[in-house]
Amino acid sequence: MATPQKIVAAVPSAAATHAPTATFTFTPTDAATPTDTATPTDTATPTDTATPTWTPTNTPTPDPYAIPSTLGGARALPRAAVLEIANPEPLYISPAFFGANYWMPPFNKGTRQKLASLQFTVMRWGGQTFENQPVDWRALDRFILDARALNVEPLIQAPYAGHDPAFAAEMVRYINVERKYDVRFWSIGNEQDKNLRGGAKEKWIQSWRSYRDAMKAVDPRILIFGPEYSYAYDFTQPAQDWLTPFLQANGDAVDVISLHRYPFDGNQDNINMLARDAIGTAARVRALREHIRAVTGRDIPLAFTEINLSHNWLRFGDGSSASFAAGLWLAETLGQMAEAGVVMTNVWSAANDGSLSLLEPKTLNPRPTFYALELYAQYGDRVVPAASHVPYVTIHAARDARTGRVVMVLVNRGSADADFRIVLNSGGEQKAGNIYLDLNARKRLPFALPAYSMAALTLDAQLQVTDSMLYARAMHDAGQAPLENFYP
């Protein structure tokens, strides 16, 4: 809180506040008998000027729980736009796209300072611990406080296991009625598709709506995410398809379809195979969205509220979520999900969860997944169509409609260095060895990517390079941080 400035007024002295009294004078002359000078009447004695009182400047203390008007830090996205979740139009990117998971509260100051540079817009309170343990109301308050400090919109999971619709409604009442936090994003349960006991799937699907109805009865403005499945949403494999029956039963009631994605268990260490998984992301997402439309008749937004390379938080090494391969995988996955119309992605997790965290638990040193997200920290809201004719090199690009700034994210998942040109005009014949962007400019940028690397180039509205960042596996193995502002 700023110290109020003390206002000090100069108090005049008593002599300064009185007019002098007129004096009697006698002037002798030789020629005439002097006459008395008329005695002047006394000037009325003025009253003392009142001494001003000191009034401190009232500097209001900011409310740390205040609802922000914009989100995402430097992205400065209107909160109203983030809350209006809908499938984006072609070549548009959802304002709620970039997010993370909270996990293991609270964040300390160092954690918040590190995460702030990633410019998230959403942070999720969820996961299996929050599902199974009693709700800690003070920890929820602290979560809201950390969300406000990071300038992100909260997403809160109401537990299903061991609870009932009345408890879910009580959470909404506490958060939005009693505490007036105005949290609009909510989900129900966590990864119920792991419960393989007989009848568990049917019970879950049939009871989901009662939770949803109870929560919306308290605050009809909220949006309910579901079903939060971990893996059982492959609609091409009926034995592993919990999604289709959920859509058939609740497709008219759910606001956002939310799923999780962990393609590996941490035991695979072939970086080529791990990175290649990300290449099919856009096709899988588009197939999912089409299936959702076919079953429900609605264009329901699709979110991935947990994503990382591996779900195994105890596993470290080349195939873990702490590896360079995880960063390479995430850089490619995010670009493809944005282009395929996913409305929200929440990386698991921000901190304090073994190998899955963006930051190392004790040192807070960033991991490769952190740097992958940093490549997208200035990413815009309009996809720039692009095509790569360079083997093993992909590109994703977006323009900020407000500033004209363009960010390109490039990924080399190959074992060899790559030299190529970035052509800022996709018209005309496209040749092997070049990358093309639909920017309608007669400009070419020579560029090189080391083997197994990821990079970002930022261009201003005049398409001049203003920022750059490069991170390669060789740098990671040598304990080096990414190169910044290395280009040209």
C-alpha positions as CSV (number, residue, x, y, z in Angstrom):
1,M,0.0,0.0,0.0
2,A,1.4,3.4,-0.9
3,T,2.2,5.8,2.0
4,P,-0.2,8.7,1.9
5,Q,1.4,12.0,1.3
6,K,1.2,14.3,4.3
7,I,-0.4,17.7,3.5
8,V,1.3,20.4,5.5
9,A,-0.2,23.9,5.5
10,A,1.8,27.0,6.6
11,V,0.2,28.5,9.6
12,P,0.6,32.3,9.7
13,S,1.9,34.0,12.9
14,A,-0.3,36.2,15.1
15,A,1.6,39.3,13.9
16,A,0.9,38.5,10.4
17,T,-2.8,38.2,11.0
18,H,-3.3,41.6,12.5
19,A,-3.3,45.0,10.8
20,P,-1.2,47.6,12.7
21,T,-3.1,50.1,14.9
22,A,-2.9,53.8,13.6
23,T,-0.7,56.1,15.8
24,F,-1.2,59.7,17.1
25,T,1.3,62.2,15.6
26,F,2.2,65.8,16.6
27,T,4.2,68.1,14.3
28,P,5.3,71.4,15.8
29,T,5.6,74.5,13.4
30,D,7.0,78.0,14.0
31,A,4.2,79.8,12.2
32,A,1.1,78.5,13.8
33,T,-0.1,76.9,16.9
34,P,-0.4,73.3,16.1
35,T,-3.8,71.7,16.2
36,D,-4.3,68.2,17.3
37,T,-4.6,65.7,14.6
38,A,-7.8,63.8,14.8
39,T,-7.4,60.7,16.6
40,P,-8.1,57.8,14.3
41,T,-10.4,55.1,15.4
42,D,-8.9,51.7,16.1
43,T,-9.0,49.2,13.3
44,A,-11.1,46.3,14.2
45,T,-8.9,43.5,15.4
46,P,-9.3,40.5,13.0
47,T,-10.0,37.1,14.4
48,D,-7.3,34.4,14.1
49,T,-7.2,32.4,10.9
50,A,-8.3,28.8,11.7
51,T,-5.4,26.4,11.7
52,P,-6.1,23.9,8.9
53,T,-6.3,20.2,9.9
54,W,-4.3,17.5,8.2
55,T,-6.3,15.2,6.0
56,P,-4.4,12.1,4.8
57,T,-4.6,11.2,1.1
58,N,-6.9,8.2,0.8
59,T,-5.1,5.6,-1.4
60,P,-7.4,2.6,-1.7
61,T,-5.8,-0.8,-1.4
62,P,-6.4,-2.9,-4.5
63,D,-8.6,-5.9,-3.9
64,P,-6.5,-9.0,-4.8
65,Y,-9.7,-10.9,-5.5
66,A,-11.1,-8.3,-7.9
67,I,-12.5,-9.6,-11.2
68,P,-10.2,-8.4,-14.0
69,S,-11.5,-6.8,-17.2
70,T,-8.7,-8.4,-19.3
71,L,-6.9,-11.7,-19.1
72,G,-3.6,-13.3,-20.3
73,G,-1.2,-10.7,-19.0
74,A,0.4,-8.9,-22.1
75,R,-2.2,-10.6,-24.3
76,A,-4.8,-8.3,-22.7
77,L,-7.7,-10.3,-24.0
78,P,-11.1,-9.0,-22.9
79,R,-12.5,-11.3,-20.2
80,A,-15.9,-11.2,-21.9
81,A,-14.3,-12.7,-25.0
82,V,-12.6,-15.5,-23.1
83,L,-15.9,-16.4,-21.3
84,E,-17.8,-16.6,-24.6
85,I,-16.5,-20.0,-25.4
86,A,-17.5,-21.2,-28.9
87,N,-15.9,-23.2,-31.7
88,P,-13.8,-20.6,-33.5
89,E,-14.4,-19.7,-37.1
90,P,-11.9,-21.2,-39.6
91,L,-8.4,-19.5,-39.1
92,Y,-9.5,-18.0,-35.7
93,I,-7.9,-19.0,-32.4
94,S,-9.9,-19.2,-29.3
95,P,-9.1,-16.5,-26.7
96,A,-9.2,-19.3,-24.0
97,F,-6.7,-21.5,-25.8
98,F,-3.6,-21.2,-23.6
99,G,-4.0,-22.7,-20.1
100,A,-2.4,-24.7,-17.4
101,N,-3.3,-26.8,-14.4
102,Y,-2.8,-25.5,-10.9
103,W,-2.1,-28.6,-8.7
104,M,-0.6,-28.7,-5.3
105,P,-1.4,-25.2,-4.0
106,P,-0.3,-22.7,-3.3
107,F,2.1,-21.0,-5.7
108,N,4.9,-19.0,-4.2
109,K,6.1,-15.6,-5.5
110,G,8.9,-17.2,-7.6
111,T,6.5,-19.6,-9.2
112,R,4.0,-16.8,-10.2
113,Q,6.8,-14.7,-11.6
114,K,8.1,-17.5,-13.8
115,L,4.6,-18.5,-15.0
116,A,3.6,-14.9,-15.8
117,S,5.9,-14.9,-18.8
118,L,3.8,-17.6,-20.5
119,Q,0.7,-15.3,-20.7
120,F,-1.9,-18.0,-19.9
121,T,-5.6,-17.1,-20.0
122,V,-7.1,-20.0,-18.0
123,M,-5.9,-22.1,-15.0
124,R,-7.7,-25.3,-13.9
125,W,-8.3,-26.5,-10.4
126,G,-8.7,-30.3,-11.0
127,G,-7.1,-33.7,-11.0
128,Q,-7.4,-36.9,-9.1
129,T,-6.3,-35.6,-5.7
130,F,-9.0,-32.9,-5.8
131,E,-11.4,-35.6,-6.8
132,N,-10.6,-38.0,-4.0
133,Q,-9.7,-35.7,-1.0
134,P,-12.1,-33.5,1.0
135,V,-12.5,-30.0,-0.5
136,D,-10.2,-27.5,1.2
137,W,-12.2,-24.3,1.1
138,R,-9.3,-22.1,2.1
139,A,-7.1,-23.7,-0.6
140,L,-9.9,-22.8,-3.1
141,D,-9.7,-19.2,-1.9
142,R,-6.0,-19.3,-2.4
143,F,-6.4,-20.8,-5.9
144,I,-8.6,-17.8,-6.8
145,L,-6.0,-15.5,-5.3
146,D,-3.2,-17.1,-7.4
147,A,-5.4,-17.0,-10.5
148,R,-6.1,-13.3,-10.1
149,A,-2.4,-12.6,-9.5
150,L,-1.5,-14.4,-12.7
151,N,-4.4,-12.7,-14.6
152,V,-6.0,-15.9,-15.6
153,E,-9.6,-17.2,-15.6
154,P,-10.3,-20.1,-13.1
155,L,-11.7,-23.4,-14.1
156,I,-12.9,-25.5,-11.1
157,Q,-13.6,-29.2,-10.9
158,A,-16.5,-30.2,-8.7
159,P,-15.8,-33.8,-7.4
160,Y,-18.0,-36.7,-8.4
161,A,-16.5,-39.6,-6.5
162,G,-17.9,-39.8,-3.0
163,H,-20.0,-36.7,-3.5
164,D,-23.5,-35.8,-4.7
165,P,-25.2,-33.1,-6.8
166,A,-26.0,-31.1,-3.6
167,F,-22.3,-30.8,-2.8
168,A,-21.5,-29.7,-6.3
169,A,-24.2,-27.0,-6.0
170,E,-22.7,-26.0,-2.6
171,M,-19.3,-25.4,-4.3
172,V,-20.9,-23.1,-6.8
173,R,-22.8,-21.3,-4.1
174,Y,-19.7,-20.8,-2.0
175,I,-17.6,-19.5,-4.9
176,N,-20.1,-17.4,-6.8
177,V,-22.7,-16.4,-4.2
178,E,-21.0,-16.2,-0.9
179,R,-17.5,-15.2,-2.1
180,K,-18.7,-13.5,-5.3
181,Y,-15.7,-14.7,-7.3
182,D,-17.8,-15.0,-10.5
183,V,-16.1,-18.2,-11.7
184,R,-17.8,-19.2,-15.0
185,F,-15.9,-22.4,-16.0
186,W,-16.7,-25.6,-14.1
187,S,-16.3,-29.3,-14.7
188,I,-17.6,-32.5,-13.0
189,G,-15.4,-35.3,-11.9
190,N,-12.0,-36.4,-13.2
191,E,-11.2,-39.4,-15.4
192,Q,-14.1,-41.6,-14.5
193,D,-13.2,-43.8,-17.5
194,K,-10.5,-45.4,-15.3
195,N,-13.2,-46.9,-13.1
196,L,-13.6,-50.3,-14.6
197,R,-16.0,-51.8,-12.0
198,G,-19.2,-53.2,-13.3
199,G,-21.9,-50.6,-13.9
200,A,-19.5,-47.7,-13.2
201,K,-19.8,-46.3,-16.7
202,E,-23.6,-46.4,-16.8
203,K,-23.9,-44.9,-13.4
204,W,-21.5,-42.0,-14.3
205,I,-23.2,-41.2,-17.5
206,Q,-26.7,-41.4,-16.1
207,S,-25.9,-39.2,-13.0
208,W,-23.8,-36.6,-14.7
209,R,-26.8,-34.5,-15.7
210,S,-28.1,-34.3,-12.1
211,Y,-24.8,-32.6,-11.0
212,R,-25.0,-30.3,-13.9
213,D,-28.6,-29.3,-13.2
214,A,-27.9,-28.7,-9.5
215,M,-24.9,-26.5,-10.3
216,K,-26.7,-24.4,-12.9
217,A,-29.7,-23.9,-10.5
218,V,-27.3,-22.0,-8.3
219,D,-25.8,-19.9,-11.1
220,P,-27.2,-20.4,-14.6
221,R,-24.4,-18.3,-16.1
222,I,-21.7,-21.0,-15.6
223,L,-20.5,-23.3,-18.3
224,I,-20.1,-27.0,-17.5
225,F,-17.2,-29.0,-19.0
226,G,-17.3,-32.8,-19.4
227,P,-16.7,-35.7,-19.4
228,E,-13.0,-35.2,-18.5
229,Y,-12.0,-38.6,-19.8
230,S,-8.4,-39.8,-19.7
231,Y,-8.3,-42.1,-22.7
232,A,-11.6,-43.8,-23.4
233,Y,-12.8,-41.6,-26.2
234,D,-11.7,-43.5,-29.3
235,F,-15.0,-43.8,-31.0
236,T,-13.6,-46.2,-33.6
237,Q,-13.1,-48.8,-30.8
238,P,-16.4,-49.6,-29.1
239,A,-14.8,-51.4,-26.2
240,Q,-12.8,-48.2,-25.4
241,D,-15.5,-45.7,-26.2
242,W,-17.1,-44.0,-23.2
243,L,-17.6,-40.8,-25.2
244,T,-20.4,-41.8,-27.6
245,P,-22.8,-43.0,-24.8
246,F,-22.0,-39.8,-22.8
247,L,-22.9,-37.7,-25.9
248,Q,-26.1,-39.6,-26.5
249,A,-27.2,-39.1,-22.9
250,N,-25.9,-35.6,-22.2
251,G,-25.0,-34.0,-25.5
252,D,-27.8,-31.5,-25.1
253,A,-26.7,-30.4,-21.7
254,V,-22.9,-30.2,-21.8
255,D,-21.4,-26.8,-22.7
256,V,-17.8,-27.9,-23.5
257,I,-16.5,-31.4,-24.3
258,S,-13.4,-31.8,-22.2
259,L,-10.8,-34.6,-22.6
260,H,-7.3,-35.4,-21.5
261,R,-4.3,-36.4,-23.7
262,Y,-1.3,-38.4,-22.5
263,P,-0.1,-40.5,-25.4
264,F,2.7,-42.3,-23.6
265,D,3.6,-43.7,-20.2
266,G,7.2,-42.4,-19.9
267,N,8.9,-45.7,-20.8
268,Q,9.4,-44.9,-24.5
269,D,12.6,-43.0,-25.2
270,N,12.7,-42.8,-29.0
271,I,12.5,-39.1,-29.7
272,N,11.5,-39.7,-33.4
273,M,8.5,-41.8,-32.4
274,L,7.5,-39.4,-29.5
275,A,7.6,-36.3,-31.7
276,R,5.9,-38.1,-34.6
277,D,2.8,-38.6,-32.4
278,A,2.1,-34.9,-32.5
279,I,2.0,-34.8,-36.3
280,G,-1.4,-36.5,-36.3
281,T,-3.0,-34.2,-33.7
282,A,-5.0,-32.0,-36.1
283,A,-6.5,-35.0,-37.9
284,R,-7.5,-36.6,-34.7
285,V,-9.1,-33.4,-33.4
286,R,-11.1,-32.8,-36.6
287,A,-12.4,-36.4,-36.5
288,L,-13.4,-35.9,-32.9
289,R,-15.3,-32.7,-33.6
290,E,-17.1,-34.3,-36.6
291,H,-18.1,-37.3,-34.4
292,I,-19.4,-34.9,-31.7
293,R,-21.5,-33.1,-34.3
294,A,-22.8,-36.3,-35.8
295,V,-23.9,-37.7,-32.4
296,T,-25.4,-34.6,-30.9
297,G,-26.4,-32.4,-33.8
298,R,-24.5,-29.6,-32.1
299,D,-21.2,-27.9,-32.7
300,I,-20.0,-28.3,-29.1
301,P,-16.6,-26.7,-28.3
302,L,-13.8,-29.2,-27.6
303,A,-11.1,-28.6,-24.9
304,F,-8.2,-30.7,-23.7
305,T,-8.0,-29.8,-20.0
306,E,-5.0,-31.9,-19.4
307,I,-2.2,-32.6,-21.8
308,N,1.4,-33.7,-21.6
309,L,3.6,-36.3,-23.3
310,S,3.3,-38.8,-20.4
311,H,1.0,-39.3,-17.4
312,N,3.8,-40.9,-15.3
313,W,4.9,-38.2,-12.8
314,L,7.5,-40.6,-11.2
315,R,9.2,-41.3,-14.5
316,F,12.2,-39.2,-15.6
317,G,14.5,-39.7,-18.6
318,D,14.2,-39.3,-22.4
319,G,10.6,-40.4,-22.6
320,S,9.2,-38.5,-19.7
321,S,7.3,-35.2,-19.6
322,A,10.5,-33.6,-18.2
323,S,12.5,-34.5,-21.4
324,F,13.4,-32.4,-24.4
325,A,11.1,-34.8,-26.4
326,A,8.2,-33.6,-24.4
327,G,8.9,-30.0,-25.3
328,L,9.2,-30.8,-29.0
329,W,6.0,-32.8,-28.8
330,L,4.1,-29.9,-27.0
331,A,5.4,-27.3,-29.4
332,E,3.9,-29.2,-32.3
333,T,0.8,-30.3,-30.5
334,L,-0.2,-26.8,-29.5
335,G,0.2,-25.5,-33.0
336,Q,-1.9,-28.3,-34.5
337,M,-4.6,-28.0,-31.8
338,A,-5.0,-24.2,-32.4
339,E,-5.3,-24.7,-36.1
340,A,-7.9,-27.5,-35.7
341,G,-10.2,-25.4,-33.5
342,V,-9.6,-26.6,-30.0
343,V,-11.0,-24.0,-27.7
344,M,-8.8,-24.6,-24.6
345,T,-5.6,-26.5,-23.7
346,N,-4.4,-26.9,-20.1
347,V,-0.9,-28.3,-19.8
348,W,-0.4,-30.6,-16.8
349,S,0.9,-29.1,-14.7
350,A,2.3,-25.7,-13.8
351,A,4.4,-26.8,-10.8
352,N,4.9,-29.3,-7.9
353,D,4.2,-32.6,-9.7
354,G,7.3,-34.5,-10.3
355,S,8.4,-34.9,-13.9
356,L,5.0,-33.4,-15.2
357,S,5.6,-29.8,-14.0
358,L,6.7,-27.0,-16.3
359,L,9.1,-25.9,-13.5
360,E,11.5,-28.0,-11.5
361,P,10.0,-28.3,-8.0
362,K,12.8,-26.9,-6.0
363,T,14.9,-24.7,-8.3
364,L,12.0,-23.5,-10.4
365,N,14.2,-24.0,-13.5
366,P,12.1,-24.2,-16.6
367,R,11.8,-27.5,-18.4
368,P,11.5,-28.0,-22.2
369,T,7.7,-27.9,-22.0
370,F,7.9,-24.5,-20.4
371,Y,10.1,-23.2,-23.3
372,A,7.6,-24.8,-25.8
373,L,4.9,-22.6,-24.2
374,E,7.1,-19.6,-24.2
375,L,7.4,-19.9,-28.0
376,Y,3.6,-19.1,-28.1
377,A,3.6,-16.4,-25.5
378,Q,3.0,-13.7,-28.1
379,Y,0.9,-15.9,-30.5
380,G,-1.9,-14.1,-32.2
381,D,-5.6,-14.8,-32.7
382,R,-5.7,-15.3,-36.5
383,V,-4.0,-18.4,-38.1
384,V,-1.7,-17.5,-40.9
385,P,-1.9,-20.4,-43.5
386,A,1.6,-21.9,-44.0
387,A,3.1,-24.8,-45.8
388,S,6.5,-26.5,-45.2
389,H,8.4,-28.2,-48.0
390,V,11.3,-29.0,-45.7
391,P,11.6,-32.6,-44.5
392,Y,10.8,-33.0,-40.8
393,V,10.3,-29.3,-40.3
394,T,6.8,-27.9,-39.5
395,I,5.6,-24.3,-39.1
396,H,2.6,-22.7,-37.3
397,A,1.9,-19.0,-37.5
398,A,-0.6,-16.5,-36.2
399,R,-1.2,-12.8,-36.5
400,D,-2.5,-10.5,-33.8
401,A,-5.5,-8.8,-35.4
402,R,-5.0,-5.7,-33.1
403,T,-1.3,-5.1,-33.7
404,G,-0.5,-6.9,-36.9
405,R,2.3,-8.8,-35.2
406,V,3.0,-12.2,-36.6
407,V,4.6,-15.1,-34.6
408,M,6.0,-18.1,-36.3
409,V,6.7,-21.3,-34.4
410,L,9.0,-23.8,-36.2
411,V,9.8,-27.4,-35.2
412,N,12.5,-29.6,-36.5
413,R,11.9,-33.2,-35.4
414,G,14.6,-34.5,-37.6
415,S,18.1,-35.8,-36.7
416,A,19.8,-33.4,-39.1
417,D,20.2,-29.6,-39.3
418,A,17.9,-27.9,-41.7
419,D,18.6,-24.8,-43.9
420,F,15.8,-23.2,-45.8
421,R,14.1,-20.0,-46.7
422,I,10.9,-18.7,-45.2
423,V,8.9,-17.1,-48.1
424,L,6.3,-14.6,-46.9
425,N,4.1,-15.1,-50.0
426,S,2.3,-18.4,-50.7
427,G,1.2,-17.4,-54.2
428,G,2.8,-18.9,-57.2
429,E,4.8,-22.1,-57.4
430,Q,6.0,-23.6,-54.1
431,K,9.4,-25.3,-54.3
432,A,11.0,-28.0,-52.2
433,G,13.3,-26.7,-49.5
434,N,11.2,-23.6,-48.7
435,I,8.5,-22.7,-46.2
436,Y,5.7,-20.5,-47.4
437,L,3.3,-18.2,-45.4
438,D,0.3,-16.4,-46.7
439,L,1.4,-12.9,-45.8
440,N,1.3,-11.4,-49.4
441,A,4.8,-9.9,-49.1
442,R,7.8,-10.1,-51.4
443,K,10.2,-11.1,-48.7
444,R,12.3,-14.1,-48.0
445,L,14.1,-15.0,-44.7
446,P,17.0,-17.4,-44.8
447,F,16.8,-19.6,-41.7
448,A,18.5,-22.7,-40.1
449,L,17.3,-25.1,-37.5
450,P,19.6,-27.5,-35.6
451,A,18.5,-31.1,-35.3
452,Y,15.7,-31.7,-32.8
453,S,14.9,-28.1,-32.2
454,M,12.1,-25.6,-31.9
455,A,12.1,-21.8,-32.6
456,A,10.0,-18.7,-32.8
457,L,10.3,-15.6,-34.9
458,T,8.2,-12.5,-34.2
459,L,7.6,-10.0,-36.9
460,D,6.0,-6.6,-36.5
461,A,3.2,-5.2,-38.7
462,Q,5.8,-4.2,-41.3
463,L,7.1,-7.8,-41.2
464,Q,10.4,-6.9,-39.7
465,V,11.9,-9.4,-37.3
466,T,11.7,-8.0,-33.7
467,D,12.2,-11.1,-31.5
468,S,13.5,-14.6,-31.9
469,M,14.1,-17.7,-29.7
470,L,15.8,-21.0,-30.4
471,Y,16.0,-24.2,-28.2
472,A,17.7,-27.4,-29.4
473,R,18.2,-30.8,-27.8
474,A,22.0,-30.2,-27.9
475,M,21.5,-27.1,-25.9
476,H,19.2,-28.9,-23.4
477,D,21.8,-31.7,-23.0
478,A,24.5,-29.2,-22.4
479,G,22.5,-27.4,-19.7
480,Q,22.1,-24.3,-21.8
481,A,19.1,-21.9,-21.8
482,P,17.4,-21.0,-25.1
483,L,19.0,-18.5,-27.4
484,E,17.0,-15.3,-27.6
485,N,17.2,-12.5,-30.1
486,F,19.6,-14.5,-32.2
487,Y,18.1,-13.6,-35.6
488,P,19.2,-12.2,-38.0
